[in-house]
């Protein structure tokens, strides 16, 4: 075994692992490890930079043949999503100055990186569990409200059900194909025997549950609402990206047709409509974002109806644009000692008069999530629906576009609260400089995606 090649190929994972070891050592040495944020941010930034270096160097390697491999395309996906974790870490300073938050988050990111390099269902499952298990605990950290325990339990039970469904599907696939390589899934998409069909459906359903596709979405609103703001931001961006990119890793460039196309078209369409309609009635900002994420998961799964060559480009660009705008909104939320009060939409009334910067940042995020040009959310949706129409699914594309218009209402309602309503009786704390820095990082990324979408798409 070439140890130099192994270290190079797994450099992002090794840097994250080194960060975890240092964080655990800090916990052992000191009761209050004040350097945890610095160590975690440095580790994640270094891992993102290493993944981008692997991409720019065009490095293609298989250190563990049949189990783990890298190529420039997936290294870029790693770099982009790991970069989204940096604003989350900066946001966490006010709620998690020390403690288990940082090693848990880095452990979850390690699982995410493993997902994107998996060549077999063994490593894919290991990556999925490493991504998800720490998040169950993260939901309970910074316990602020009674609902947190119920949310964490519901997330744990339904996450376990998703893992069990995934393993059952993999077992059936292995029984029919005799292979645990992920290439067997693309082959099974075109199979007509009952075992292959059952395997594909069960694996897809497990990812529907992890991505909160209707009717497997029940955990998302409670988990998003019960968790702290940084953890909700992490679930809405990194965890969502992990589930979608895992499916993309499985499907690859294979054409989705027949019963799979019907499944991938119908349930995501229901998610788009249901998510947008239900978000209209939510009094909680995080719960509204949860239903919004259900709708956005529908748009993302729509991308699998498109042709293979443009699928990676559309999904990764959408995930980055969606993640940046969600993080911008969360980073700009006014501080409040009362977590429940901070989460109420009513608290945003008259925010522009109290905190102009926060109101403008949240407004930009809402307009982009609604898909209003010239913001990156518009380009992201355009890529998705263009690919769907080019694949011949014009009816589904039109229905999806109509469903997306429903979401404009609740995004604009947030803007109306902030800019056109009388000031609420809120006592907003001055936002920390690190939280403002997180928002500015997201704003810079949003400007690049808005002004230079062609360059960003060209990278993919």
N, C-alpha and C positions, 0 to 999 in steps of 0.2 A: 504494500500500500504506500502510495506517495503522500507522506504526511504534509508536505508543503501544499500540494494541491488540495488536500482535505481541509486544511486550515483556511486556505484562500476561499474555497467554495462555500464554507460554512462561517465565514467571517461575521456576518450580521448576527447569526445565532450565538457565536462565541462571545461577541461583545455584550449581548444581552445577558448571557449566562454569567459573564464576569461582573456585570452590574448587580445581578441577583446575589452573587457570593459576597460582594463588598457590602451590600445593604444588610444582609443577614449578619455579617461580621460587625457592622456598626450597631445593630440591635443588641448583639451580645456584649459588646464593649461598653456601650452607654445606654442608659435608660431613655435619654432624649437625643436621638441621632439627628441633630439639626442639619447635617449635611446630606440627608437622604434625598431631598429634592434635587440638589446639585448633581449627586451621583446618578440618580435615575435619568435626569434630563441629558446629562453627558453621555450616558450609556445608549439611550435611545437615539440621540442625535448621531453618535458615532456609528450605530448600526444602520441608520438610514443612509449616512454618507458612504458606508461600505457597500451597501446594496446598490447605490447609484454608481459607485466605482466599478462594480462587477458589470453593471449594464453598459457603462461607457466604454469599458475595456472589451466588450463583446465576449465575455468569458462564458463558455458552455462546458459543463463538466458533470460527471456522475460519480461522486465519491463513494456512494453506496449503490451500485448498479441494481436497478429494479426497485429501489426503495426511496432514494433521495437524489435529486438532480437539480441543476440550475441552468437557466439560459437567460440571455439579456432581457427578453420580454418580461419574464416573471420577476427578475431582479428589479426591474423598474417598478413593477407593481408593489413589491416589498418596500422599496424606497419611498414611494408616494404615501402609502398607508402608514408606515412608521413615522413619517413626517407629521401626519395628523395627530399622532400621540403627544407631540411636544407641547402644543397649546393645552391639551388636557392636563398634562403634568403642571404647567404653569398655573392653570386654574385651580389646581388642587391645594395650593399652598395655604389658603385660609382655612381649609377644613381638615387637611391631613399634613400637619407640619412634620410628623414622624409616625412611627408605627408600621403596621403591616401593609399599608396601602401600596407603597412603591414596589416592594418585591412581588406582591401579588399581581400588580399591573404588568411588570416586566415578564413574569411567568406566563401571563396570558398572551403577551406579544410574542414570546418565544413560540407558543403553540401556533400563533398566526403565521409566523415565518415558516414553520414546519409544514403547515398546510400547503403553502404555495410552492413547495419543492417536493411534494409527495408523488411518488410513482406507484405506490401500492395502497390498498385499502388499510393495511396495517399502520403505515405512517400517517395516512390521512385521518384515521380514527384517533391516533395518538395526538395529532395536532388539534383536532376538534375538541377533544377533552381537555387538553392543556389550555386551549383558548377559553373554554366555557367554565371549567370548575372554579378558577379564581374569581370569576365574576359573580358567582353565587354568594361568595363571602363579601365581595365588594359592595353588593347591594345593602348588606347589613352594617357596613362600617359607617361611622359618623351618624349613628342611630339618632334621628331627629323627630320621628313621629311614629305612632303605634302601628301604622300601616306597613312599616318597613319589614317587620318579621313575616307578615302574611305574604307580602310581595316576594320576598326571598324564597319562602317555602313554595309558593306557586311556580316561581321560575325554576327552582330545583326539580320539582316533580315533573313539570312538563319538559324541562331540558333532559331529564333522565328518560322520559318517554321517547323523545326524539332520538336519543342515543340508542335505545333498545330497538326502535324501528329501523334505524340505520343498520345496525348489526344484523337484524333479521334479513333485511334486503341484501346485504353483502353475503350472508350465508347462502341464500337462494342463488345469487349470482355465481358464487363459487361452486355450488353444486351443479349448476348448468354448464359453466365454462371451464371449470377446473383451474382457474387462474384468479389470483388476488391482485393482479395489476389493474390499475385504473383504466387502462385501455379496453378492458372487458366491458366497461359500462357503455362506451361509445358503440361497441359491437352489438350490445344487447338492445340499444335503441331501435335497431332495425329488425330484431328477432320477432318471431310470431308465436313462439311456444309460450305456454302459460307460466312456466317458471321464470323465464326472462322478463315477461311483462310484469309479473308480481314483484320481481326484484327491483326493476326500474321504478315502478310506482312507489314502493316502500322507501327507497332511497330518496326519491324526490319529495315525498311527504315529510321525511325527517328534516330536509332542508327548508321546506315550507314552514315547518314549526319553528326552526331556529331563526328564520328570517321574518316570522310573524305574518304569514300569508293567511287570509281568511279561508277556512274557519279555524285555523290553528294559531290564532293571534291572541288568545285570552290572557296570556301572561304579560304581554308587552305594556298595556296601559298601567297596570298595577306596579310592575317592576320599575318602569320609568318614573312614575310618580313617587314611589316609596324610596328610591335611591337618592343619594346626594347629587348635586348638579354635575360634578366631574364624572361620576360613575354613569349617570344618565347619558352624558355626552359620549362616553366611551362605548356604551351599548348601542347608541344610535349611529355611531360611525364605524369603529373598528370591528365590533362584533358583527354588525350588519355586513361590512365589507368581507369579513372572513367567510360568512355563509355563502355569499354570492360568488366570491372568487373560488371557493371550493367546488361549487357546481360548475363553474366555468372550467376549472381544472379537469373535472370528470368528462364534461361534454366535448371540450376542445372545439375543433372545427366541424364536428359531425353535424349533419343536417337533422333538425328536429321536425318530425312529421308524424302523421297518423294519430294514434291515441295520445302520444306524448305531447304533440302540438296542441291537441284539444285540452289536455290537462294544464299545460303551461300558458294557454291563452285564457281559459275560462276562470280559473281561480285567481290569477293575478288581476283580471278585469274586475271581478267581484271585490277584490281587495282595494283597487283604485276607487271604485264607487263607494264602498262601505267606509273605507278609511276617511275619505274626504267628507262624506255626509256626517259621520259621527264626530269628526273633529269640530264641526260647527257648534256643537252643543257643549263643549268642554269648558268648565270654568277654570281649569288648571292649565298652566302653560306647558308643563312637562307632559301632562296627559294629552294635550292637544298635539304636541310633537310626536307622541307615541302613535296616535292615529294617523298623523301625517307620515310617519315612517312606514306604517302598514301600506299606505297608498304608494309611497316611493318604492317599496319592495315589489309592488305590482309592476311599476314601470320597468324596474331592473330585470324582472323575470321575463317581461315582454321581449327583452333583447335576445333571448334564446330562440325566438321565432325567426330572427334575421339570419342571414347567411353567415357562415363561420368566420371568414376573413375579417369582417367588420365588427364581430361580436366583442372581441377583447377590447378594442378601441372604445366602443360605445359604453361598455360596462365600467371600465376603469375610469374613463373621463367622468361618467355620471357619479361614481362613488366619490371621486375627489371633489367635484363641484358640490355635491350634496353634503359631504363631510365638512368642507370648509365653511359652508354657510350655516350649518347646524352649530358648529363650534363658535362661529362669530356671534350667533344669537346667545348661546349659553355664557360665553365669556363676558358679554355686555349686560347680562341681567343684573339689576341693582342688588347690592348686598343687603341682607336683613338677618338679624339674629333669629327671627321666627321663620323657620323653613317653610311652613305652610303659608304664611302671609307672603313670602317672597314668590311663591309658586302661583298665587292667584293672578288671573288676568286683570282683575279689578285694580290690582296694585300698579299696573302699568298706565292707568289713567293719568293723563297730563304729564307723562314722563318727560316729554320734550321741554317743558317749563322747568323741571327740576334737574334733569340730567340730559342735556342736548346730545352729548356724545353717545350715550347709551341708546337713546331713542333713534338716532340716525343709523347706528350700527345694526340694531335689531331690525329697523325698517329695511335696510339693504338686504339683510338675510331673508326676511319674509318675501320680498319681491323676487329674489332669486329662487327660493323654494317654490314660489307660485309659477315660475317659468316665464317671468316677464322680461323681454329684452331691454337692455343689452346685457343683462346679468348672465353669469355662466349657467344657471339653471335652465335657461332657454335653450342654449346650445346643447346641453346634455339631453334634454327631452327631444330636441330636433334629431340628434343622432339616433336615438332609440327608435322613434317612430319612422324615420326615413328607412332604416334597415328593415323594419317590419313590413312597410309598404313595398320595398324592393323585393322582399321574399314572397310577395303575392298575398299577404294577409291584410288586404285593404280594409275589410269590414272591421276586423279587430283593431286596426290602427285608428280608424274613425271613432269607434266606440271608446277606445282608450283616451283619445283627445277630448271627447265630450266629457268623460269622467274627470279628466284633469282640470277642466274649467270649473268644476264644483269646488276645487280646492282654493280657488282665488278668493272666495268669500271669507274664509276664516283667517287667511293670511292678511287680507286687507282690514279685517276687524281689529287685529292687533295694531296695525298702523293707525286706524281710527282712534283707538283707545289712547295711543301715545301722543298723537298730534292734534286731535280734534275734540277731546273730552276734557272736562274740568279736572283739576288736579285732585288726586286721591289723598287721603290723610295717611301718607306713608312716611316712614322715617328711614330713608335710604342711607346706609353707611357709605363713606367715601370708598370707591373701589380701590383695591390694592394695585400697586404698580405692575406686579407680575400678571394680574388678570388683564389689565389694560394692554400689556405687552402681548399676551395671548391673542387678544382681539386684533391688535395691529398686525400680527403675523398672518392671521386669517384674512384680514382686509387686503394685505399686500398680495396674497395668493389669489384672492378674488379679482383684484385688478388685473393681474397677469392673465387669468383665465378669460376675463371679459374683453381685454384689449387685444390679446394675442391668442385667440382660441385655435387658430390654424397651426401656430407653432406648437401649442400644447398637444393637439391631436396628432401632429406629425411625429412627436416623440413616441407615440403609442403605435 
